[in-house]
């Protein structure tokens, strides 16, 4: 059975480092070998620093996949869905390789990231680096619990991991990445009741609002259900906040057995219902990047490194 990368279904951590690279060299065999070496780095640090709960995800951009692994294509591999409606946007920012490093120690994230950058030289350019962190008791910077509706236990694997319906890529996962910026000044001017209406849940308890208070424009409804509210969207979310004293935001990462779920979520958020009820949180958060990737199984990466 194909082994999924550990970071796909790993438990949340205190720290994360997200790296996006563009490949600038046409030596694909060298890149394939280096990806296998990166998996070994994850294993090494996990064993040497077991208390840090190290995990990693290594994924290949949808547009670069055909160059790196010609002739071997996941059934549903597709570009990032470029969606725009009025002032709500989901921009595309192409990246060839996506690396997610998570651990309960910031120094370990840094050390792994530095080694990965060294391994990939001179074949890549680093185009984005985002350091994220656990905030309070797992909240995002809006003050609300993040990823609260994630599947639990073994259900994670059925939601996030490709099964035997695509046997060549069983154990893989479709990964979508967006970096959102939050307008904290505008958000903090809202009182708690207004914030809860936008989010669709109570701030302290995270309980969903009563039906007479819950609107179709709430973030809960638009991010959890399809536009017609008939289908629950099956995603494993790994979002984490990032920021400093001038810029704050959320690094959204989702893993799924099919990219259809992410597309449905994004459409539900941006276009909303037939009555035009879009995700009102987008009045305060702006997507600045977007990428579609596939994270192959450990077996696939190692086998292809020798091809």
Residue frames as qw, qx, qy, qz and C-alpha x, y, z in Angstrom:
[[0.000, 0.886, 0.463, 0.000, 0.00, 0.00, 0.00],
 [0.386, 0.571, -0.036, 0.724, 1.28, 3.48, -0.89],
 [0.455, -0.488, -0.448, 0.595, 2.43, 5.54, 2.08],
 [0.072, 0.923, 0.241, 0.290, 1.05, 9.07, 2.31],
 [0.344, 0.447, -0.344, 0.751, 3.42, 11.82, 3.36],
 [0.371, -0.356, -0.699, 0.497, 3.28, 12.23, 7.13],
 [0.040, -0.168, -0.176, 0.969, 2.48, 15.93, 7.02],
 [0.277, -0.291, -0.586, -0.704, -0.81, 15.46, 5.16],
 [0.622, -0.546, -0.467, -0.310, -2.75, 14.16, 8.17],
 [0.475, 0.026, -0.566, 0.674, -0.41, 15.20, 11.00],
 [0.307, -0.774, -0.504, 0.231, -1.77, 16.86, 14.12],
 [0.130, 0.948, 0.024, 0.290, -1.40, 20.68, 14.43],
 [0.710, -0.042, -0.249, 0.657, 1.92, 22.15, 15.52],
 [0.277, -0.782, -0.209, 0.517, 3.15, 25.32, 17.19],
 [0.036, -0.688, 0.343, 0.638, 5.21, 26.53, 14.23],
 [0.767, 0.431, 0.452, 0.146, 5.28, 26.21, 10.45],
 [0.106, -0.574, 0.409, 0.702, 7.44, 27.32, 7.57],
 [0.705, 0.563, 0.425, -0.069, 5.94, 27.44, 4.06],
 [0.230, -0.510, 0.509, 0.654, 8.30, 27.60, 1.07],
 [0.722, 0.605, 0.315, -0.116, 7.40, 27.97, -2.61],
 [0.386, -0.452, 0.545, 0.592, 10.04, 27.49, -5.30],
 [0.704, 0.651, -0.041, -0.281, 10.24, 27.92, -9.06],
 [0.817, -0.127, 0.425, 0.368, 12.52, 25.51, -10.89],
 [0.232, 0.877, -0.216, -0.362, 15.02, 27.29, -13.15],
 [0.115, -0.466, 0.836, 0.267, 16.94, 24.25, -14.41],
 [0.788, 0.211, -0.254, -0.520, 15.79, 21.65, -16.94],
 [0.294, 0.275, -0.906, 0.132, 17.55, 18.75, -15.21],
 [0.726, -0.337, -0.104, -0.590, 14.35, 17.02, -14.07],
 [0.850, -0.065, -0.508, 0.126, 16.14, 13.85, -12.99],
 [0.345, 0.197, -0.508, 0.764, 18.24, 15.86, -10.55],
 [0.398, -0.313, 0.146, -0.850, 15.12, 17.52, -9.16],
 [0.851, -0.210, -0.345, -0.336, 13.37, 14.15, -8.75],
 [0.716, 0.026, -0.560, 0.416, 16.36, 12.82, -6.82],
 [0.108, 0.253, -0.392, 0.878, 16.45, 15.89, -4.61],
 [0.619, -0.356, -0.088, -0.694, 12.77, 15.55, -3.71],
 [0.878, -0.182, -0.442, 0.016, 13.50, 12.05, -2.42],
 [0.501, 0.148, -0.476, 0.708, 16.38, 13.48, -0.40],
 [0.255, -0.387, 0.153, -0.873, 14.04, 16.06, 1.16],
 [0.824, -0.336, -0.281, -0.359, 11.79, 13.24, 2.37],
 [0.781, -0.040, -0.471, 0.407, 14.85, 11.75, 4.06],
 [0.143, 0.330, -0.320, 0.877, 15.50, 15.11, 5.74],
 [0.597, -0.424, -0.060, -0.679, 12.00, 15.09, 7.21],
 [0.909, -0.215, -0.357, -0.027, 12.55, 11.57, 8.54],
 [0.597, 0.182, -0.441, 0.645, 15.96, 12.43, 9.97],
 [0.081, -0.361, 0.277, -0.887, 14.72, 15.45, 11.90],
 [0.745, -0.365, -0.183, -0.527, 11.64, 13.59, 13.07],
 [0.892, -0.143, -0.394, 0.173, 13.81, 10.83, 14.52],
 [0.497, 0.194, -0.373, 0.759, 16.51, 13.12, 15.95],
 [0.119, -0.086, 0.307, -0.940, 14.04, 15.58, 17.50],
 [0.230, -0.371, -0.879, -0.194, 11.02, 13.39, 18.21],
 [0.131, -0.537, -0.581, 0.597, 9.79, 15.80, 20.90],
 [0.073, 0.338, -0.149, -0.926, 9.30, 18.48, 18.20],
 [0.563, 0.474, 0.637, -0.228, 6.66, 16.41, 16.35],
 [0.009, 0.463, -0.476, -0.747, 8.21, 17.19, 12.95],
 [0.620, 0.441, 0.648, 0.023, 6.15, 16.71, 9.82],
 [0.034, -0.451, 0.381, 0.806, 6.46, 17.84, 6.25],
 [0.666, 0.571, 0.462, -0.128, 4.60, 18.04, 2.95],
 [0.205, -0.384, 0.551, 0.712, 6.29, 18.13, -0.43],
 [0.559, 0.597, 0.547, -0.177, 4.03, 18.95, -3.39],
 [0.361, -0.025, 0.538, 0.761, 4.50, 19.65, -7.10],
 [0.292, 0.442, 0.062, -0.846, 2.71, 22.48, -8.93],
 [0.714, 0.429, 0.518, -0.194, -0.01, 21.44, -11.37],
 [0.535, 0.819, -0.127, -0.162, 1.66, 23.22, -14.31],
 [0.023, 0.709, -0.705, -0.026, 5.15, 21.86, -13.51],
 [0.777, -0.137, 0.585, -0.189, 4.03, 18.29, -12.94],
 [0.852, 0.505, 0.114, -0.072, 4.08, 17.44, -16.67],
 [0.381, 0.777, -0.478, 0.153, 7.75, 18.42, -16.90],
 [0.297, -0.559, 0.715, -0.296, 8.86, 16.64, -13.75],
 [0.491, -0.006, 0.862, -0.125, 6.88, 13.43, -14.25],
 [0.438, 0.322, -0.417, -0.728, 6.00, 13.23, -17.98],
 [0.517, 0.025, -0.787, -0.337, 3.42, 10.60, -18.84],
 [0.366, -0.316, -0.813, 0.325, 2.33, 10.08, -15.22],
 [0.167, -0.320, -0.028, -0.932, -0.62, 12.32, -14.38],
 [0.148, 0.232, 0.786, -0.554, -3.01, 12.19, -11.41],
 [0.170, 0.514, 0.801, 0.256, -6.55, 11.76, -12.74],
 [0.034, -0.896, -0.441, -0.021, -7.88, 15.11, -11.51],
 [0.481, -0.327, 0.031, 0.813, -4.76, 17.27, -11.70],
 [0.215, 0.816, 0.421, 0.331, -5.87, 20.78, -12.66],
 [0.286, 0.378, -0.160, 0.866, -4.64, 24.39, -12.44],
 [0.069, -0.327, -0.566, 0.753, -5.65, 26.63, -9.57],
 [0.139, 0.699, 0.668, 0.215, -9.22, 27.88, -10.20],
 [0.197, 0.007, 0.001, 0.980, -8.84, 31.56, -11.09],
 [0.102, -0.699, -0.701, -0.101, -12.06, 33.16, -9.77],
 [0.124, -0.041, -0.124, 0.984, -13.11, 36.81, -9.60],
 [0.112, -0.694, -0.664, -0.253, -16.41, 38.48, -8.73],
 [0.172, -0.959, -0.114, -0.194, -16.67, 42.22, -8.10],
 [0.018, 0.821, -0.494, 0.286, -13.93, 42.99, -5.57],
 [0.797, -0.357, 0.472, -0.122, -13.55, 39.35, -4.44],
 [0.562, 0.639, -0.508, -0.131, -10.60, 37.58, -6.02],
 [0.880, -0.307, 0.349, 0.100, -8.72, 34.29, -5.91],
 [0.349, 0.816, -0.418, -0.195, -5.53, 35.19, -7.79],
 [0.982, 0.085, -0.008, 0.171, -3.14, 32.61, -9.20],
 [0.058, -0.860, 0.506, 0.038, 0.55, 32.75, -8.33],
 [0.914, 0.255, -0.313, -0.031, 2.41, 29.97, -10.06],
 [0.342, -0.675, 0.643, -0.117, 4.85, 27.89, -8.05],
 [0.635, 0.326, -0.678, -0.174, 6.64, 24.71, -9.12],
 [0.570, -0.083, -0.764, 0.290, 7.29, 23.22, -5.69],
 [0.464, -0.672, 0.046, -0.576, 5.53, 23.71, -2.36],
 [0.537, 0.042, -0.737, 0.408, 7.11, 22.67, 0.94],
 [0.531, -0.690, -0.031, -0.490, 5.33, 22.75, 4.27],
 [0.491, 0.151, -0.707, 0.486, 7.42, 22.23, 7.39],
 [0.546, -0.661, -0.066, -0.511, 5.74, 21.97, 10.78],
 [0.605, 0.001, -0.658, 0.448, 7.15, 21.36, 14.24],
 [0.483, -0.814, -0.323, 0.008, 6.71, 22.37, 17.87],
 [0.532, -0.563, 0.098, 0.625, 10.10, 24.10, 17.74],
 [0.365, 0.906, -0.003, -0.217, 10.77, 27.17, 15.61],
 [0.159, -0.708, 0.627, 0.283, 14.49, 26.40, 15.37],
 [0.552, 0.020, 0.817, 0.165, 13.77, 22.98, 13.89],
 [0.532, 0.751, 0.382, -0.082, 11.52, 24.52, 11.20],
 [0.131, 0.922, -0.288, -0.225, 14.32, 26.94, 10.37],
 [0.373, -0.486, 0.756, 0.230, 16.99, 24.23, 10.28],
 [0.613, 0.294, 0.725, 0.110, 14.97, 22.00, 7.96],
 [0.425, 0.872, 0.206, -0.130, 14.11, 24.93, 5.69],
 [0.048, -0.840, 0.468, 0.270, 17.77, 25.96, 5.44],
 [0.463, -0.231, 0.824, 0.231, 18.81, 22.42, 4.50],
 [0.589, 0.549, 0.593, 0.001, 16.05, 22.14, 1.89],
 [0.290, 0.933, -0.063, -0.205, 17.12, 25.38, 0.26],
 [0.211, -0.664, 0.671, 0.255, 20.69, 24.12, 0.19],
 [0.585, 0.068, 0.800, 0.113, 19.66, 20.77, -1.29],
 [0.544, 0.697, 0.466, -0.041, 17.65, 22.37, -4.08],
 [0.071, 0.864, -0.309, -0.390, 20.40, 24.77, -5.16],
 [0.002, 0.320, -0.111, -0.941, 21.14, 25.65, -7.95],
 [0.075, 0.296, 0.859, 0.411, 17.98, 24.27, -9.54],
 [0.133, -0.755, -0.636, -0.083, 15.41, 26.62, -7.99],
 [0.035, 0.380, -0.152, 0.912, 14.56, 30.16, -6.97],
 [0.145, -0.445, -0.756, 0.457, 12.79, 30.72, -3.67],
 [0.035, -0.455, -0.383, -0.804, 9.75, 32.86, -4.53],
 [0.494, -0.623, -0.055, -0.604, 7.88, 32.88, -1.21],
 [0.439, 0.006, -0.767, 0.468, 8.68, 32.16, 2.44],
 [0.482, -0.579, -0.086, -0.652, 6.01, 32.42, 5.13],
 [0.254, 0.075, -0.828, 0.495, 6.59, 31.68, 8.82],
 [0.564, -0.469, -0.315, -0.602, 3.38, 30.82, 10.64],
 [0.070, 0.196, -0.771, 0.601, 2.52, 30.06, 14.25],
 [0.349, -0.528, -0.774, -0.019, -0.14, 28.66, 16.53],
 [0.081, -0.412, 0.108, -0.901, -2.08, 31.56, 18.03],
 [0.535, -0.297, 0.389, -0.689, -3.51, 31.24, 21.54],
 [0.582, -0.046, 0.782, -0.219, -5.60, 28.04, 21.71],
 [0.401, 0.182, 0.808, 0.392, -5.63, 27.36, 17.97],
 [0.282, 0.817, 0.382, -0.327, -7.34, 30.55, 16.82],
 [0.530, 0.471, 0.244, 0.662, -6.69, 32.65, 13.76],
 [0.268, -0.012, -0.195, 0.943, -5.98, 36.36, 14.11],
 [0.350, -0.471, -0.345, -0.733, -9.68, 37.21, 13.95],
 [0.315, -0.321, 0.602, -0.660, -9.90, 35.58, 17.38],
 [0.877, 0.027, 0.058, -0.476, -11.98, 32.60, 16.24],
 [0.702, -0.254, 0.660, 0.082, -11.01, 28.92, 16.41],
 [0.373, 0.572, -0.543, -0.488, -9.31, 27.85, 13.18],
 [0.413, 0.220, -0.857, -0.217, -9.91, 24.54, 11.37],
 [0.448, -0.154, 0.636, -0.609, -12.54, 23.58, 13.95],
 [0.834, 0.236, 0.158, -0.472, -14.62, 21.56, 11.49],
 [0.280, 0.516, -0.787, -0.190, -11.77, 19.34, 10.33],
 [0.899, -0.084, -0.374, -0.211, -12.40, 15.59, 10.12],
 [0.463, -0.654, 0.544, -0.249, -11.07, 13.61, 13.07],
 [0.721, -0.236, 0.651, -0.029, -9.13, 10.36, 13.44],
 [0.493, 0.022, 0.766, 0.412, -9.15, 7.97, 10.50],
 [0.408, 0.792, 0.447, -0.084, -11.70, 10.14, 8.69],
 [0.076, -0.811, 0.308, 0.492, -8.79, 12.47, 7.90],
 [0.332, -0.256, 0.787, 0.453, -7.35, 9.87, 5.56],
 [0.390, 0.507, 0.755, 0.145, -10.58, 9.28, 3.63],
 [0.166, 0.933, 0.220, -0.231, -10.98, 13.04, 3.15],
 [0.074, -0.876, 0.341, 0.333, -7.37, 13.98, 2.38],
 [0.321, -0.408, 0.793, 0.318, -5.79, 10.96, 0.67],
 [0.607, 0.346, -0.453, -0.554, -6.34, 9.61, -2.85],
 [0.757, -0.145, 0.585, -0.251, -7.65, 6.05, -2.76],
 [0.516, -0.066, 0.798, 0.305, -7.60, 3.06, -5.08],
 [0.543, 0.733, 0.382, -0.147, -9.78, 4.78, -7.69],
 [0.418, 0.855, -0.303, 0.045, -6.48, 6.26, -8.97],
 [0.944, -0.283, 0.003, 0.167, -4.10, 3.39, -8.15],
 [0.676, 0.397, -0.117, 0.610, -0.96, 4.98, -9.62],
 [0.081, 0.519, -0.227, 0.820, -1.40, 7.91, -7.24],
 [0.704, -0.582, -0.388, -0.122, -2.99, 6.25, -4.21],
 [0.676, -0.419, -0.238, 0.558, -1.56, 7.81, -1.06],
 [0.296, 0.212, 0.111, 0.925, -1.23, 11.22, -2.71],
 [0.045, -0.718, -0.545, 0.431, -3.19, 14.38, -1.96],
 [0.268, 0.673, 0.309, 0.616, -4.43, 17.43, -3.86],
 [0.416, -0.494, -0.312, 0.697, -3.08, 20.49, -2.07],
 [0.181, 0.795, 0.284, 0.505, -4.29, 24.08, -2.49],
 [0.501, -0.337, -0.267, 0.751, -2.48, 27.04, -0.97],
 [0.087, 0.820, 0.255, 0.506, -3.60, 30.64, -0.51],
 [0.385, -0.169, -0.391, 0.819, -2.06, 33.45, 1.49],
 [0.125, -0.822, -0.478, -0.285, -4.69, 35.82, 2.86],
 [0.230, 0.164, -0.304, 0.910, -4.07, 39.28, 4.30],
 [0.249, -0.694, -0.665, 0.117, -6.42, 40.49, 7.05],
 [0.026, 0.611, -0.002, 0.791, -7.41, 44.14, 7.47],
 [0.449, -0.298, -0.711, 0.451, -7.05, 43.99, 11.25],
 [0.016, 0.061, 0.215, -0.975, -7.93, 47.65, 11.79],
 [0.516, -0.123, -0.339, -0.777, -11.35, 47.24, 10.11],
 [0.632, -0.208, -0.744, -0.064, -11.97, 43.87, 11.77],
 [0.378, -0.201, -0.638, 0.640, -11.20, 45.13, 15.26],
 [0.195, -0.058, 0.067, -0.977, -13.61, 48.05, 14.84],
 [0.605, -0.260, -0.568, -0.493, -16.46, 45.53, 14.71],
 [0.535, -0.422, 0.496, -0.538, -18.14, 44.57, 17.96],
 [0.244, -0.198, 0.949, -0.036, -18.23, 40.90, 18.95],
 [0.608, 0.411, 0.575, -0.363, -21.81, 40.37, 17.80],
 [0.543, 0.734, -0.184, -0.364, -21.00, 41.64, 14.32],
 [0.074, 0.547, -0.825, -0.123, -17.90, 39.44, 14.16],
 [0.420, 0.011, 0.885, -0.203, -19.91, 36.40, 15.21],
 [0.652, 0.573, 0.288, -0.405, -22.52, 37.09, 12.54],
 [0.415, 0.716, -0.487, -0.279, -19.79, 37.21, 9.89],
 [0.009, 0.403, -0.915, 0.030, -18.13, 34.02, 11.14],
 [0.723, -0.122, -0.483, -0.479, -21.36, 32.15, 11.86],
 [0.742, -0.255, -0.579, 0.220, -20.30, 30.95, 15.30],
 [0.465, -0.883, -0.038, -0.044, -19.74, 32.18, 18.85],
 [0.319, 0.784, -0.461, 0.268, -16.29, 33.57, 19.44],
 [0.337, -0.574, 0.660, -0.348, -15.57, 32.00, 22.82],
 [0.738, -0.080, 0.624, -0.243, -17.25, 28.60, 22.54],
 [0.041, 0.285, -0.767, -0.573, -17.05, 28.14, 18.74],
 [0.372, 0.382, 0.827, -0.178, -20.63, 26.87, 18.77],
 [0.107, 0.314, 0.598, 0.729, -22.57, 27.49, 15.56],
 [0.254, 0.018, 0.183, -0.950, -25.12, 30.30, 15.84],
 [0.458, 0.368, 0.720, -0.370, -28.79, 29.46, 16.20],
 [0.393, 0.392, 0.695, 0.458, -30.64, 29.07, 12.91],
 [0.078, 0.917, 0.390, 0.014, -32.44, 32.39, 13.40],
 [0.242, -0.872, 0.216, 0.366, -29.03, 34.12, 13.66],
 [0.553, -0.213, 0.636, 0.495, -27.05, 32.12, 11.10],
 [0.485, 0.725, -0.017, -0.488, -26.98, 33.71, 7.64],
 [0.891, 0.355, 0.214, 0.185, -26.01, 32.30, 4.26],
 [0.370, 0.847, -0.225, 0.307, -23.34, 35.01, 4.08],
 [0.604, -0.714, 0.352, -0.039, -21.51, 33.68, 7.14],
 [0.175, 0.629, -0.751, -0.103, -18.04, 32.25, 6.72],
 [0.473, -0.122, 0.847, -0.208, -19.19, 28.97, 8.23],
 [0.721, 0.463, 0.426, -0.290, -21.90, 28.43, 5.64],
 [0.559, 0.778, -0.205, -0.201, -19.91, 29.57, 2.64],
 [0.115, 0.641, -0.759, 0.003, -16.69, 27.69, 3.48],
 [0.394, -0.152, 0.875, -0.238, -18.34, 24.48, 4.69],
 [0.582, 0.431, 0.666, -0.178, -21.14, 24.00, 2.16],
 [0.351, 0.245, 0.593, 0.683, -21.62, 24.22, -1.60],
 [0.075, -0.079, -0.109, -0.988, -23.35, 27.27, -3.05],
 [0.552, -0.332, -0.461, -0.610, -26.77, 25.60, -2.82],
 [0.408, -0.453, 0.551, -0.570, -26.08, 24.50, 0.79],
 [0.934, 0.003, -0.108, -0.341, -26.81, 20.90, -0.22],
 [0.900, 0.171, -0.311, 0.254, -23.31, 19.40, -0.03],
 [0.570, -0.781, 0.189, 0.172, -20.79, 19.45, 2.83],
 [0.514, 0.758, -0.391, 0.094, -17.34, 20.27, 1.49],
 [0.935, -0.317, 0.033, 0.156, -14.80, 17.59, 2.44],
 [0.446, 0.720, -0.343, 0.406, -11.42, 19.22, 3.06],
 [0.747, -0.448, -0.239, 0.429, -8.65, 18.75, 5.59],
 [0.141, 0.930, -0.035, 0.337, -7.61, 22.31, 6.43],
 [0.764, -0.227, -0.213, 0.564, -4.16, 23.15, 7.80],
 [0.137, 0.845, 0.068, 0.512, -4.44, 26.93, 7.98],
 [0.611, -0.433, -0.305, 0.589, -2.15, 28.87, 10.32],
 [0.031, 0.992, 0.114, -0.054, -1.81, 32.59, 11.05],
 [0.682, 0.097, 0.005, 0.725, 1.27, 34.59, 10.13],
 [0.058, 0.916, 0.197, 0.344, 2.32, 38.18, 10.55],
 [0.472, -0.010, -0.329, 0.817, 4.26, 40.92, 12.29],
 [0.064, -0.545, -0.446, 0.707, 3.28, 44.30, 13.66],
 [0.192, 0.402, -0.226, -0.867, 2.44, 45.72, 10.24],
 [0.582, 0.166, -0.556, -0.569, 0.98, 42.84, 8.20],
 [0.454, -0.102, 0.809, -0.360, -1.20, 40.00, 9.44],
 [0.648, 0.228, -0.410, -0.600, -2.93, 37.16, 7.70],
 [0.818, -0.115, 0.517, -0.225, -3.67, 33.49, 7.33],
 [0.149, 0.404, -0.819, -0.379, -1.82, 30.86, 5.33],
 [0.832, 0.113, 0.245, -0.485, -4.59, 28.61, 4.01],
 [0.153, 0.345, -0.896, -0.233, -3.57, 25.06, 3.09],
 [0.819, 0.025, 0.279, -0.501, -6.08, 22.33, 2.25],
 [0.022, -0.280, 0.936, 0.213, -5.55, 18.67, 1.44],
 [0.740, 0.209, 0.271, -0.579, -8.16, 16.51, -0.30],
 [0.608, 0.026, 0.772, 0.181, -8.69, 13.31, -2.22],
 [0.416, 0.581, 0.558, 0.423, -10.07, 15.40, -5.09],
 [0.201, -0.042, -0.001, 0.979, -9.60, 19.04, -6.15],
 [0.191, -0.550, -0.604, -0.545, -13.36, 19.32, -6.72],
 [0.451, -0.678, -0.524, 0.249, -13.93, 20.05, -3.05],
 [0.346, -0.393, -0.046, 0.851, -11.63, 23.08, -3.00],
 [0.030, 0.196, 0.479, 0.855, -13.19, 24.47, -6.20],
 [0.323, -0.636, -0.647, -0.270, -16.67, 24.14, -4.70],
 [0.448, -0.627, -0.367, 0.521, -15.56, 25.91, -1.52],
 [0.274, -0.215, 0.155, 0.925, -13.93, 28.77, -3.40],
 [0.100, -0.364, -0.582, -0.720, -16.95, 29.23, -5.66],
 [0.399, -0.677, -0.618, 0.001, -19.27, 29.17, -2.67],
 [0.423, -0.546, -0.218, 0.689, -17.18, 31.83, -0.92],
 [0.192, -0.193, 0.275, 0.922, -16.61, 34.19, -3.86],
 [0.221, -0.216, -0.576, -0.757, -19.82, 33.87, -5.91],
 [0.314, 0.001, 0.592, -0.742, -22.08, 32.71, -3.10],
 [0.395, 0.378, 0.816, -0.189, -25.67, 31.62, -3.42],
 [0.240, 0.522, 0.618, 0.537, -28.09, 32.42, -6.23],
 [0.172, -0.923, -0.343, -0.017, -29.23, 35.31, -4.03],
 [0.367, 0.748, -0.218, 0.508, -25.68, 36.71, -4.04],
 [0.639, -0.741, 0.157, -0.134, -24.86, 35.77, -0.44],
 [0.670, 0.478, -0.464, 0.329, -21.06, 35.53, -0.66],
 [0.715, -0.326, -0.422, 0.452, -18.68, 34.94, 2.26],
 [0.099, -0.967, -0.093, -0.214, -18.81, 38.22, 4.19],
 [0.696, -0.569, 0.169, 0.404, -15.40, 37.51, 5.75],
 [0.640, 0.279, 0.325, 0.638, -13.94, 38.38, 2.34],
 [0.032, 0.936, 0.151, 0.316, -14.84, 42.01, 3.07],
 [0.441, -0.853, 0.278, -0.039, -12.01, 41.88, 5.64],
 [0.657, -0.348, 0.595, 0.306, -9.63, 39.30, 4.16],
 [0.549, 0.729, -0.235, -0.336, -7.94, 39.44, 0.76],
 [0.917, -0.005, 0.314, 0.244, -6.33, 36.51, -1.04],
 [0.049, 0.863, -0.365, -0.346, -2.94, 37.58, -2.38],
 [0.096, 0.428, -0.856, -0.274, -1.66, 34.24, -3.73],
 [0.859, 0.075, 0.297, -0.411, -3.07, 30.93, -4.91],
 [0.224, 0.491, -0.805, -0.245, -1.53, 27.66, -6.07],
 [0.941, -0.009, 0.053, -0.333, -2.64, 24.12, -6.92],
 [0.058, 0.572, -0.818, 0.034, -0.27, 21.25, -6.13],
 [0.934, -0.101, -0.264, -0.219, -0.19, 17.48, -5.85],
 [0.306, -0.636, 0.674, -0.219, 1.65, 15.77, -2.99],
 [0.755, 0.183, -0.596, -0.202, 2.57, 12.28, -4.22],
 [0.899, -0.435, -0.033, -0.045, 2.98, 9.31, -1.93],
 [0.401, -0.721, 0.544, 0.152, 6.35, 8.59, -0.36],
 [0.758, 0.041, 0.616, 0.211, 6.60, 5.47, -2.55],
 [0.576, 0.761, 0.262, 0.145, 6.01, 7.44, -5.74],
 [0.026, 0.962, -0.271, -0.010, 8.65, 10.08, -4.98],
 [0.522, -0.543, 0.640, 0.151, 11.26, 7.47, -4.08],
 [0.757, 0.250, 0.575, 0.183, 10.53, 5.27, -7.10],
 [0.485, 0.848, 0.169, 0.133, 10.64, 8.17, -9.55],
 [0.220, -0.893, 0.363, 0.152, 13.92, 9.44, -8.10],
 [0.535, -0.330, 0.724, 0.283, 15.58, 6.34, -9.60],
 [0.705, 0.555, 0.441, -0.040, 13.77, 6.39, -12.95]]
